[in-house]
Amino acid sequence: MGDYLYLNIRGRVGNLVYQRTAQGCGNVPGDKTRRLQIHAYVPHNTSHSQAQLACREKFRASMLTWHTLSENQKKDFSRAAARGGWSGLNLFMSIKMRS
């Protein structure tokens, strides 16, 4: 019964976060399905520096641009991205954020 409770924990407990993952991606030895992952809690960066705000704005503008692309343009990105195991959106955002 102890294992059952342990394997069904979800969320933050102290400085540890317990979460479900895709099958086989967990890191808990007692979990036969390898779906439970435990990691240290890391607080979110809530920085409001000029550099951080500029980065957030660039990300927001890039996402808005993605949504204005035609389906054919998105498919072109998806085909190019598939070679590297990425999605079309990932490739597009990577290009936009580095430019």
PDB file as gemmi writes it, atoms N, CA and C in Angstrom:
CRYST1    1.000    1.000    1.000  90.00  90.00  90.00 P 1                      
ATOM      1  N   MET A   1       0.823  -1.194   0.000  1.00  0.00           N  
ATOM      2  CA  MET A   1       0.000   0.000   0.000  1.00  0.00           C  
ATOM      3  C   MET A   1       0.866   1.256   0.000  1.00  0.00           C  
ATOM      4  N   GLY A   2       1.995   1.223   0.660  1.00  0.00           N  
ATOM      5  CA  GLY A   2       2.885   2.369   0.687  1.00  0.00           C  
ATOM      6  C   GLY A   2       3.338   2.766  -0.703  1.00  0.00           C  
ATOM      7  N   ASP A   3       3.687   1.765  -1.546  1.00  0.00           N  
ATOM      8  CA  ASP A   3       4.107   2.057  -2.913  1.00  0.00           C  
ATOM      9  C   ASP A   3       2.976   2.705  -3.698  1.00  0.00           C  
ATOM     10  N   TYR A   4       1.763   2.229  -3.490  1.00  0.00           N  
ATOM     11  CA  TYR A   4       0.621   2.763  -4.219  1.00  0.00           C  
ATOM     12  C   TYR A   4       0.454   4.256  -3.941  1.00  0.00           C  
ATOM     13  N   LEU A   5       0.508   4.633  -2.666  1.00  0.00           N  
ATOM     14  CA  LEU A   5       0.371   6.046  -2.318  1.00  0.00           C  
ATOM     15  C   LEU A   5       1.529   6.856  -2.881  1.00  0.00           C  
ATOM     16  N   TYR A   6       2.711   6.308  -2.772  1.00  0.00           N  
ATOM     17  CA  TYR A   6       3.904   7.006  -3.255  1.00  0.00           C  
ATOM     18  C   TYR A   6       3.825   7.255  -4.752  1.00  0.00           C  
ATOM     19  N   LEU A   7       3.366   6.286  -5.510  1.00  0.00           N  
ATOM     20  CA  LEU A   7       3.319   6.405  -6.957  1.00  0.00           C  
ATOM     21  C   LEU A   7       2.160   7.264  -7.447  1.00  0.00           C  
ATOM     22  N   ASN A   8       1.231   7.599  -6.572  1.00  0.00           N  
ATOM     23  CA  ASN A   8       0.099   8.430  -6.977  1.00  0.00           C  
ATOM     24  C   ASN A   8       0.194   9.862  -6.479  1.00  0.00           C  
ATOM     25  N   ILE A   9       1.337  10.246  -5.942  1.00  0.00           N  
ATOM     26  CA  ILE A   9       1.542  11.634  -5.525  1.00  0.00           C  
ATOM     27  C   ILE A   9       1.635  12.502  -6.767  1.00  0.00           C  
ATOM     28  N   ARG A  10       1.039  13.697  -6.707  1.00  0.00           N  
ATOM     29  CA  ARG A  10       1.135  14.658  -7.795  1.00  0.00           C  
ATOM     30  C   ARG A  10       1.346  16.044  -7.199  1.00  0.00           C  
ATOM     31  N   GLY A  11       2.133  16.865  -7.866  1.00  0.00           N  
ATOM     32  CA  GLY A  11       2.309  18.240  -7.433  1.00  0.00           C  
ATOM     33  C   GLY A  11       3.552  18.445  -6.587  1.00  0.00           C  
ATOM     34  N   ARG A  12       3.606  19.593  -5.955  1.00  0.00           N  
ATOM     35  CA  ARG A  12       4.777  19.988  -5.175  1.00  0.00           C  
ATOM     36  C   ARG A  12       4.615  19.590  -3.718  1.00  0.00           C  
ATOM     37  N   VAL A  13       5.663  18.969  -3.185  1.00  0.00           N  
ATOM     38  CA  VAL A  13       5.730  18.626  -1.770  1.00  0.00           C  
ATOM     39  C   VAL A  13       7.078  19.146  -1.282  1.00  0.00           C  
ATOM     40  N   GLY A  14       7.054  20.242  -0.537  1.00  0.00           N  
ATOM     41  CA  GLY A  14       8.299  20.851  -0.092  1.00  0.00           C  
ATOM     42  C   GLY A  14       9.083  21.361  -1.287  1.00  0.00           C  
ATOM     43  N   ASN A  15      10.323  20.901  -1.420  1.00  0.00           N  
ATOM     44  CA  ASN A  15      11.172  21.331  -2.535  1.00  0.00           C  
ATOM     45  C   ASN A  15      11.206  20.316  -3.670  1.00  0.00           C  
ATOM     46  N   LEU A  16      10.279  19.353  -3.663  1.00  0.00           N  
ATOM     47  CA  LEU A  16      10.212  18.351  -4.725  1.00  0.00           C  
ATOM     48  C   LEU A  16       8.901  18.475  -5.486  1.00  0.00           C  
ATOM     49  N   VAL A  17       8.963  18.181  -6.791  1.00  0.00           N  
ATOM     50  CA  VAL A  17       7.769  18.187  -7.639  1.00  0.00           C  
ATOM     51  C   VAL A  17       7.584  16.775  -8.176  1.00  0.00           C  
ATOM     52  N   TYR A  18       6.383  16.240  -8.013  1.00  0.00           N  
ATOM     53  CA  TYR A  18       6.016  14.911  -8.497  1.00  0.00           C  
ATOM     54  C   TYR A  18       5.074  15.110  -9.683  1.00  0.00           C  
ATOM     55  N   GLN A  19       5.411  14.507 -10.813  1.00  0.00           N  
ATOM     56  CA  GLN A  19       4.551  14.671 -11.984  1.00  0.00           C  
ATOM     57  C   GLN A  19       4.514  13.407 -12.816  1.00  0.00           C  
ATOM     58  N   ARG A  20       3.427  13.261 -13.598  1.00  0.00           N  
ATOM     59  CA  ARG A  20       3.290  12.145 -14.522  1.00  0.00           C  
ATOM     60  C   ARG A  20       3.991  12.513 -15.817  1.00  0.00           C  
ATOM     61  N   THR A  21       4.582  11.519 -16.478  1.00  0.00           N  
ATOM     62  CA  THR A  21       5.261  11.735 -17.749  1.00  0.00           C  
ATOM     63  C   THR A  21       4.765  10.706 -18.750  1.00  0.00           C  
ATOM     64  N   ALA A  22       5.275  10.778 -19.951  1.00  0.00           N  
ATOM     65  CA  ALA A  22       4.980   9.752 -20.947  1.00  0.00           C  
ATOM     66  C   ALA A  22       5.568   8.426 -20.461  1.00  0.00           C  
ATOM     67  N   GLN A  23       4.944   7.335 -20.849  1.00  0.00           N  
ATOM     68  CA  GLN A  23       5.410   6.019 -20.427  1.00  0.00           C  
ATOM     69  C   GLN A  23       6.887   5.829 -20.764  1.00  0.00           C  
ATOM     70  N   GLY A  24       7.653   5.400 -19.776  1.00  0.00           N  
ATOM     71  CA  GLY A  24       9.072   5.140 -19.971  1.00  0.00           C  
ATOM     72  C   GLY A  24       9.972   6.327 -19.688  1.00  0.00           C  
ATOM     73  N   CYS A  25       9.402   7.485 -19.415  1.00  0.00           N  
ATOM     74  CA  CYS A  25      10.215   8.696 -19.200  1.00  0.00           C  
ATOM     75  C   CYS A  25      10.400   9.043 -17.730  1.00  0.00           C  
ATOM     76  N   GLY A  26       9.780   8.290 -16.846  1.00  0.00           N  
ATOM     77  CA  GLY A  26       9.890   8.588 -15.422  1.00  0.00           C  
ATOM     78  C   GLY A  26      11.256   8.232 -14.868  1.00  0.00           C  
ATOM     79  N   ASN A  27      11.531   8.694 -13.643  1.00  0.00           N  
ATOM     80  CA  ASN A  27      12.830   8.440 -13.036  1.00  0.00           C  
ATOM     81  C   ASN A  27      12.733   7.824 -11.649  1.00  0.00           C  
ATOM     82  N   VAL A  28      11.563   7.251 -11.303  1.00  0.00           N  
ATOM     83  CA  VAL A  28      11.379   6.651  -9.986  1.00  0.00           C  
ATOM     84  C   VAL A  28      11.572   5.145 -10.092  1.00  0.00           C  
ATOM     85  N   PRO A  29      12.576   4.578  -9.375  1.00  0.00           N  
ATOM     86  CA  PRO A  29      12.883   3.148  -9.500  1.00  0.00           C  
ATOM     87  C   PRO A  29      11.707   2.223  -9.200  1.00  0.00           C  
ATOM     88  N   GLY A  30      10.847   2.547  -8.238  1.00  0.00           N  
ATOM     89  CA  GLY A  30       9.758   1.658  -7.864  1.00  0.00           C  
ATOM     90  C   GLY A  30       8.563   1.704  -8.795  1.00  0.00           C  
ATOM     91  N   ASP A  31       8.581   2.583  -9.762  1.00  0.00           N  
ATOM     92  CA  ASP A  31       7.467   2.749 -10.691  1.00  0.00           C  
ATOM     93  C   ASP A  31       7.698   1.857 -11.906  1.00  0.00           C  
ATOM     94  N   LYS A  32       6.975   0.732 -11.975  1.00  0.00           N  
ATOM     95  CA  LYS A  32       7.174  -0.230 -13.067  1.00  0.00           C  
ATOM     96  C   LYS A  32       6.791   0.342 -14.432  1.00  0.00           C  
ATOM     97  N   THR A  33       5.879   1.296 -14.479  1.00  0.00           N  
ATOM     98  CA  THR A  33       5.472   1.895 -15.753  1.00  0.00           C  
ATOM     99  C   THR A  33       6.401   3.032 -16.157  1.00  0.00           C  
ATOM    100  N   ARG A  34       7.261   3.445 -15.254  1.00  0.00           N  
ATOM    101  CA  ARG A  34       8.199   4.570 -15.470  1.00  0.00           C  
ATOM    102  C   ARG A  34       7.456   5.804 -15.964  1.00  0.00           C  
ATOM    103  N   ARG A  35       6.355   6.131 -15.274  1.00  0.00           N  
ATOM    104  CA  ARG A  35       5.570   7.307 -15.631  1.00  0.00           C  
ATOM    105  C   ARG A  35       5.631   8.400 -14.571  1.00  0.00           C  
ATOM    106  N   LEU A  36       6.275   8.146 -13.436  1.00  0.00           N  
ATOM    107  CA  LEU A  36       6.366   9.148 -12.392  1.00  0.00           C  
ATOM    108  C   LEU A  36       7.757   9.759 -12.410  1.00  0.00           C  
ATOM    109  N   GLN A  37       7.794  11.065 -12.365  1.00  0.00           N  
ATOM    110  CA  GLN A  37       9.070  11.775 -12.368  1.00  0.00           C  
ATOM    111  C   GLN A  37       9.116  12.682 -11.148  1.00  0.00           C  
ATOM    112  N   ILE A  38      10.275  12.734 -10.514  1.00  0.00           N  
ATOM    113  CA  ILE A  38      10.489  13.611  -9.373  1.00  0.00           C  
ATOM    114  C   ILE A  38      11.653  14.526  -9.715  1.00  0.00           C  
ATOM    115  N   HIS A  39      11.481  15.813  -9.461  1.00  0.00           N  
ATOM    116  CA  HIS A  39      12.584  16.748  -9.669  1.00  0.00           C  
ATOM    117  C   HIS A  39      12.488  17.877  -8.655  1.00  0.00           C  
ATOM    118  N   ALA A  40      13.577  18.605  -8.513  1.00  0.00           N  
ATOM    119  CA  ALA A  40      13.616  19.723  -7.578  1.00  0.00           C  
ATOM    120  C   ALA A  40      12.721  20.850  -8.071  1.00  0.00           C  
ATOM    121  N   TYR A  41      12.081  21.530  -7.134  1.00  0.00           N  
ATOM    122  CA  TYR A  41      11.257  22.687  -7.468  1.00  0.00           C  
ATOM    123  C   TYR A  41      12.176  23.852  -7.829  1.00  0.00           C  
ATOM    124  N   VAL A  42      11.889  24.493  -8.954  1.00  0.00           N  
ATOM    125  CA  VAL A  42      12.634  25.677  -9.386  1.00  0.00           C  
ATOM    126  C   VAL A  42      11.627  26.799  -9.549  1.00  0.00           C  
ATOM    127  N   PRO A  43      11.757  27.865  -8.776  1.00  0.00           N  
ATOM    128  CA  PRO A  43      10.796  28.967  -8.894  1.00  0.00           C  
ATOM    129  C   PRO A  43      10.836  29.589 -10.288  1.00  0.00           C  
ATOM    130  N   HIS A  44       9.696  30.054 -10.757  1.00  0.00           N  
ATOM    131  CA  HIS A  44       9.612  30.710 -12.065  1.00  0.00           C  
ATOM    132  C   HIS A  44      10.374  32.024 -12.030  1.00  0.00           C  
ATOM    133  N   ASN A  45      10.959  32.363 -13.160  1.00  0.00           N  
ATOM    134  CA  ASN A  45      11.642  33.645 -13.295  1.00  0.00           C  
ATOM    135  C   ASN A  45      10.591  34.700 -13.587  1.00  0.00           C  
ATOM    136  N   THR A  46      10.387  35.582 -12.650  1.00  0.00           N  
ATOM    137  CA  THR A  46       9.403  36.651 -12.845  1.00  0.00           C  
ATOM    138  C   THR A  46      10.107  37.984 -13.074  1.00  0.00           C  
ATOM    139  N   SER A  47      11.287  37.905 -13.660  1.00  0.00           N  
ATOM    140  CA  SER A  47      12.079  39.103 -13.914  1.00  0.00           C  
ATOM    141  C   SER A  47      11.316  40.082 -14.797  1.00  0.00           C  
ATOM    142  N   HIS A  48      11.409  41.328 -14.448  1.00  0.00           N  
ATOM    143  CA  HIS A  48      10.793  42.369 -15.255  1.00  0.00           C  
ATOM    144  C   HIS A  48      11.869  43.307 -15.797  1.00  0.00           C  
ATOM    145  N   SER A  49      13.053  42.754 -16.035  1.00  0.00           N  
ATOM    146  CA  SER A  49      14.129  43.571 -16.595  1.00  0.00           C  
ATOM    147  C   SER A  49      13.769  43.936 -18.032  1.00  0.00           C  
ATOM    148  N   GLN A  50      14.409  44.966 -18.546  1.00  0.00           N  
ATOM    149  CA  GLN A  50      14.158  45.390 -19.922  1.00  0.00           C  
ATOM    150  C   GLN A  50      14.459  44.257 -20.904  1.00  0.00           C  
ATOM    151  N   ALA A  51      15.550  43.528 -20.665  1.00  0.00           N  
ATOM    152  CA  ALA A  51      15.913  42.428 -21.565  1.00  0.00           C  
ATOM    153  C   ALA A  51      14.855  41.327 -21.547  1.00  0.00           C  
ATOM    154  N   GLN A  52      14.344  40.985 -20.360  1.00  0.00           N  
ATOM    155  CA  GLN A  52      13.332  39.936 -20.245  1.00  0.00           C  
ATOM    156  C   GLN A  52      12.027  40.383 -20.898  1.00  0.00           C  
ATOM    157  N   LEU A  53      11.638  41.618 -20.674  1.00  0.00           N  
ATOM    158  CA  LEU A  53      10.408  42.123 -21.285  1.00  0.00           C  
ATOM    159  C   LEU A  53      10.524  42.156 -22.805  1.00  0.00           C  
ATOM    160  N   ALA A  54      11.692  42.509 -23.323  1.00  0.00           N  
ATOM    161  CA  ALA A  54      11.903  42.517 -24.776  1.00  0.00           C  
ATOM    162  C   ALA A  54      11.817  41.108 -25.349  1.00  0.00           C  
ATOM    163  N   CYS A  55      12.373  40.145 -24.631  1.00  0.00           N  
ATOM    164  CA  CYS A  55      12.326  38.746 -25.078  1.00  0.00           C  
ATOM    165  C   CYS A  55      10.884  38.242 -25.091  1.00  0.00           C  
ATOM    166  N   ARG A  56      10.140  38.554 -24.055  1.00  0.00           N  
ATOM    167  CA  ARG A  56       8.736  38.135 -23.998  1.00  0.00           C  
ATOM    168  C   ARG A  56       7.929  38.760 -25.142  1.00  0.00           C  
ATOM    169  N   GLU A  57       8.195  40.025 -25.436  1.00  0.00           N  
ATOM    170  CA  GLU A  57       7.486  40.702 -26.522  1.00  0.00           C  
ATOM    171  C   GLU A  57       7.835  40.077 -27.871  1.00  0.00           C  
ATOM    172  N   LYS A  58       9.102  39.744 -28.067  1.00  0.00           N  
ATOM    173  CA  LYS A  58       9.528  39.106 -29.309  1.00  0.00           C  
ATOM    174  C   LYS A  58       8.850  37.743 -29.473  1.00  0.00           C  
ATOM    175  N   PHE A  59       8.755  36.988 -28.378  1.00  0.00           N  
ATOM    176  CA  PHE A  59       8.085  35.687 -28.399  1.00  0.00           C  
ATOM    177  C   PHE A  59       6.602  35.868 -28.749  1.00  0.00           C  
ATOM    178  N   ARG A  60       5.954  36.832 -28.111  1.00  0.00           N  
ATOM    179  CA  ARG A  60       4.533  37.086 -28.364  1.00  0.00           C  
ATOM    180  C   ARG A  60       4.307  37.469 -29.830  1.00  0.00           C  
ATOM    181  N   ALA A  61       5.126  38.367 -30.344  1.00  0.00           N  
ATOM    182  CA  ALA A  61       4.984  38.804 -31.737  1.00  0.00           C  
ATOM    183  C   ALA A  61       5.240  37.645 -32.698  1.00  0.00           C  
ATOM    184  N   SER A  62       6.203  36.787 -32.368  1.00  0.00           N  
ATOM    185  CA  SER A  62       6.503  35.634 -33.224  1.00  0.00           C  
ATOM    186  C   SER A  62       5.329  34.664 -33.260  1.00  0.00           C  
ATOM    187  N   MET A  63       4.702  34.428 -32.108  1.00  0.00           N  
ATOM    188  CA  MET A  63       3.530  33.543 -32.072  1.00  0.00           C  
ATOM    189  C   MET A  63       2.381  34.130 -32.880  1.00  0.00           C  
ATOM    190  N   LEU A  64       2.179  35.430 -32.768  1.00  0.00           N  
ATOM    191  CA  LEU A  64       1.122  36.071 -33.558  1.00  0.00           C  
ATOM    192  C   LEU A  64       1.405  35.930 -35.052  1.00  0.00           C  
ATOM    193  N   THR A  65       2.666  36.072 -35.441  1.00  0.00           N  
ATOM    194  CA  THR A  65       3.044  35.912 -36.851  1.00  0.00           C  
ATOM    195  C   THR A  65       2.772  34.496 -37.322  1.00  0.00           C  
ATOM    196  N   TRP A  66       3.100  33.484 -36.497  1.00  0.00           N  
ATOM    197  CA  TRP A  66       2.843  32.082 -36.854  1.00  0.00           C  
ATOM    198  C   TRP A  66       1.366  31.890 -37.195  1.00  0.00           C  
ATOM    199  N   HIS A  67       0.502  32.492 -36.401  1.00  0.00           N  
ATOM    200  CA  HIS A  67      -0.939  32.315 -36.613  1.00  0.00           C  
ATOM    201  C   HIS A  67      -1.441  33.016 -37.867  1.00  0.00           C  
ATOM    202  N   THR A  68      -0.654  33.906 -38.435  1.00  0.00           N  
ATOM    203  CA  THR A  68      -1.066  34.573 -39.678  1.00  0.00           C  
ATOM    204  C   THR A  68      -0.581  33.830 -40.920  1.00  0.00           C  
ATOM    205  N   LEU A  69       0.291  32.829 -40.747  1.00  0.00           N  
ATOM    206  CA  LEU A  69       0.797  32.069 -41.892  1.00  0.00           C  
ATOM    207  C   LEU A  69      -0.314  31.230 -42.512  1.00  0.00           C  
ATOM    208  N   SER A  70      -0.210  31.008 -43.809  1.00  0.00           N  
ATOM    209  CA  SER A  70      -1.170  30.132 -44.481  1.00  0.00           C  
ATOM    210  C   SER A  70      -0.870  28.678 -44.111  1.00  0.00           C  
ATOM    211  N   GLU A  71      -1.821  27.813 -44.377  1.00  0.00           N  
ATOM    212  CA  GLU A  71      -1.612  26.388 -44.090  1.00  0.00           C  
ATOM    213  C   GLU A  71      -0.440  25.839 -44.899  1.00  0.00           C  
ATOM    214  N   ASN A  72      -0.283  26.293 -46.133  1.00  0.00           N  
ATOM    215  CA  ASN A  72       0.845  25.840 -46.962  1.00  0.00           C  
ATOM    216  C   ASN A  72       2.181  26.273 -46.371  1.00  0.00           C  
ATOM    217  N   GLN A  73       2.248  27.498 -45.866  1.00  0.00           N  
ATOM    218  CA  GLN A  73       3.484  27.965 -45.235  1.00  0.00           C  
ATOM    219  C   GLN A  73       3.805  27.132 -43.993  1.00  0.00           C  
ATOM    220  N   LYS A  74       2.788  26.836 -43.193  1.00  0.00           N  
ATOM    221  CA  LYS A  74       2.997  26.016 -41.990  1.00  0.00           C  
ATOM    222  C   LYS A  74       3.450  24.608 -42.377  1.00  0.00           C  
ATOM    223  N   LYS A  75       2.872  24.063 -43.452  1.00  0.00           N  
ATOM    224  CA  LYS A  75       3.281  22.726 -43.915  1.00  0.00           C  
ATOM    225  C   LYS A  75       4.728  22.736 -44.386  1.00  0.00           C  
ATOM    226  N   ASP A  76       5.146  23.821 -45.048  1.00  0.00           N  
ATOM    227  CA  ASP A  76       6.549  23.936 -45.472  1.00  0.00           C  
ATOM    228  C   ASP A  76       7.482  23.896 -44.262  1.00  0.00           C  
ATOM    229  N   PHE A  77       7.141  24.627 -43.213  1.00  0.00           N  
ATOM    230  CA  PHE A  77       7.949  24.597 -41.989  1.00  0.00           C  
ATOM    231  C   PHE A  77       7.933  23.199 -41.372  1.00  0.00           C  
ATOM    232  N   SER A  78       6.787  22.563 -41.378  1.00  0.00           N  
ATOM    233  CA  SER A  78       6.680  21.218 -40.795  1.00  0.00           C  
ATOM    234  C   SER A  78       7.537  20.211 -41.553  1.00  0.00           C  
ATOM    235  N   ARG A  79       7.544  20.283 -42.880  1.00  0.00           N  
ATOM    236  CA  ARG A  79       8.379  19.371 -43.672  1.00  0.00           C  
ATOM    237  C   ARG A  79       9.863  19.604 -43.382  1.00  0.00           C  
ATOM    238  N   ALA A  80      10.266  20.858 -43.337  1.00  0.00           N  
ATOM    239  CA  ALA A  80      11.671  21.175 -43.057  1.00  0.00           C  
ATOM    240  C   ALA A  80      12.053  20.757 -41.644  1.00  0.00           C  
ATOM    241  N   ALA A  81      11.152  20.937 -40.703  1.00  0.00           N  
ATOM    242  CA  ALA A  81      11.442  20.629 -39.301  1.00  0.00           C  
ATOM    243  C   ALA A  81      11.488  19.126 -39.048  1.00  0.00           C  
ATOM    244  N   ALA A  82      10.724  18.347 -39.802  1.00  0.00           N  
ATOM    245  CA  ALA A  82      10.637  16.904 -39.583  1.00  0.00           C  
ATOM    246  C   ALA A  82      11.997  16.232 -39.727  1.00  0.00           C  
ATOM    247  N   ARG A  83      12.841  16.777 -40.575  1.00  0.00           N  
ATOM    248  CA  ARG A  83      14.185  16.199 -40.749  1.00  0.00           C  
ATOM    249  C   ARG A  83      14.974  16.210 -39.458  1.00  0.00           C  
ATOM    250  N   GLY A  84      14.732  17.207 -38.624  1.00  0.00           N  
ATOM    251  CA  GLY A  84      15.456  17.315 -37.355  1.00  0.00           C  
ATOM    252  C   GLY A  84      14.652  16.844 -36.163  1.00  0.00           C  
ATOM    253  N   GLY A  85      13.456  16.288 -36.410  1.00  0.00           N  
ATOM    254  CA  GLY A  85      12.622  15.789 -35.318  1.00  0.00           C  
ATOM    255  C   GLY A  85      11.871  16.891 -34.588  1.00  0.00           C  
ATOM    256  N   TRP A  86      11.729  18.048 -35.211  1.00  0.00           N  
ATOM    257  CA  TRP A  86      11.015  19.166 -34.603  1.00  0.00           C  
ATOM    258  C   TRP A  86       9.637  19.303 -35.224  1.00  0.00           C  
ATOM    259  N   SER A  87       8.826  20.165 -34.629  1.00  0.00           N  
ATOM    260  CA  SER A  87       7.563  20.540 -35.263  1.00  0.00           C  
ATOM    261  C   SER A  87       7.813  21.800 -36.086  1.00  0.00           C  
ATOM    262  N   GLY A  88       6.898  22.109 -36.971  1.00  0.00           N  
ATOM    263  CA  GLY A  88       7.017  23.324 -37.768  1.00  0.00           C  
ATOM    264  C   GLY A  88       7.038  24.568 -36.898  1.00  0.00           C  
ATOM    265  N   LEU A  89       6.206  24.566 -35.855  1.00  0.00           N  
ATOM    266  CA  LEU A  89       6.164  25.702 -34.935  1.00  0.00           C  
ATOM    267  C   LEU A  89       7.511  25.876 -34.232  1.00  0.00           C  
ATOM    268  N   ASN A  90       8.113  24.765 -33.775  1.00  0.00           N  
ATOM    269  CA  ASN A  90       9.417  24.857 -33.106  1.00  0.00           C  
ATOM    270  C   ASN A  90      10.466  25.479 -34.017  1.00  0.00           C  
ATOM    271  N   LEU A  91      10.501  25.031 -35.264  1.00  0.00           N  
ATOM    272  CA  LEU A  91      11.479  25.569 -36.209  1.00  0.00           C  
ATOM    273  C   LEU A  91      11.224  27.054 -36.454  1.00  0.00           C  
ATOM    274  N   PHE A  92       9.983  27.419 -36.693  1.00  0.00           N  
ATOM    275  CA  PHE A  92       9.630  28.808 -36.943  1.00  0.00           C  
ATOM    276  C   PHE A  92      10.046  29.690 -35.768  1.00  0.00           C  
ATOM    277  N   MET A  93       9.695  29.269 -34.545  1.00  0.00           N  
ATOM    278  CA  MET A  93      10.014  30.075 -33.365  1.00  0.00           C  
ATOM    279  C   MET A  93      11.520  30.166 -33.147  1.00  0.00           C  
ATOM    280  N   SER A  94      12.231  29.099 -33.425  1.00  0.00           N  
ATOM    281  CA  SER A  94      13.683  29.124 -33.276  1.00  0.00           C  
ATOM    282  C   SER A  94      14.299  30.155 -34.213  1.00  0.00           C  
ATOM    283  N   ILE A  95      13.836  30.167 -35.444  1.00  0.00           N  
ATOM    284  CA  ILE A  95      14.345  31.136 -36.426  1.00  0.00           C  
ATOM    285  C   ILE A  95      13.995  32.554 -36.004  1.00  0.00           C  
ATOM    286  N   LYS A  96      12.741  32.777 -35.632  1.00  0.00           N  
ATOM    287  CA  LYS A  96      12.298  34.124 -35.262  1.00  0.00           C  
ATOM    288  C   LYS A  96      13.005  34.640 -34.008  1.00  0.00           C  
ATOM    289  N   MET A  97      13.187  33.780 -33.021  1.00  0.00           N  
ATOM    290  CA  MET A  97      13.788  34.231 -31.767  1.00  0.00           C  
ATOM    291  C   MET A  97      15.277  34.508 -31.922  1.00  0.00           C  
ATOM    292  N   ARG A  98      15.935  33.852 -32.886  1.00  0.00           N  
ATOM    293  CA  ARG A  98      17.370  34.101 -33.110  1.00  0.00           C  
ATOM    294  C   ARG A  98      17.616  35.287 -34.033  1.00  0.00           C  
ATOM    295  N   SER A  99      16.571  35.733 -34.753  1.00  0.00           N  
ATOM    296  CA  SER A  99      16.779  36.823 -35.712  1.00  0.00           C  
ATOM    297  C   SER A  99      16.748  38.177 -35.021  1.00  0.00           C  
TER     298      SER A  99                                                      
END                                                                             
